[in-house]
Amino acid sequence: MFLYIQIITILLASLNGIICFTRPLLAIKIQQRFYEKINWKIEPINFAKEIRNTRIMGLISLILAILLTANILIIK
């Protein structure tokens, strides 16, 4: 059961990382739509900086997914 949770986490982290790294504008738009549903309006002050930070966040998410995968393979 715990292995399934780890696999789902890897898949979600990978998907998040890929979207944020390759399509940062899409990731920002998804976040804005989510916050509008809970009655918040968010806008980046510096759009270029926000795109850069979103790509960095995506890269970190991909790295964590790879490390989790390596952890599963080493332990099993």
N, C-alpha and C positions, 0 to 999 in steps of 0.2 A: 504494500500500500504506500509506504513512504517513497519507494522508487518511482511510483506513478506521479506523486506530487513533485518530485525532483524533475522528472521528464517534462511535466507540464510547465514547471517554472523555467526550464531551459528553453522550451519552445516559445513561451511568452516573452522572455528576455531577449531571445534572438529576434523575434518579430518586432519588438519594440526598438531594438538596436538598429535593425535594418531600415525601418521606417524613419527613425530619427536621423540616421546617418545619411541615407540616400535622398530622402524627401523631407527636409526639415520644415519647409513651408506647410506641408500636409500635416505634420505633427503639431505645429503651432495652431493651425486651423481647427484640428480635432480638439485640442485643449480649449480653445476659445469657445467652440460650440458647447463643450461640456460645462464650462463655467457659466455660460448664458442660461443654461437650463436650471442652474441653482441661483439665478438672479445676480450674477456677477459679470462685470464687463472687464476683460483684461486686454491690455495692449502693451506691446513692448515699447520702451522709451527709445532704444537704439535697435533698430531692426537687424542690422548687420551683426551686431554683437549677439543678439538672440539667436540668429541662425547659427553662428559659430558655436554658441553654448549648447544648442540643441544637437549639433553634430557631435560635439564632445560627449554629451550625455549618451548618445546612441553608441558611440565607440566604447564607452565604459560598460554599457549594458551588454554589448557583444563580448567584451573581454570577460565579464563575469559569467556569462553563459558558457564560454569556452572553459573557464576554470571549474565551473560546476560539473561540466561534462568530464573533464580530466579527473576530477575528484571521484565521480561515480566509477569511471573505468579503473582507477587505481585501487579503490576499495573492493570492487567486485572481482 
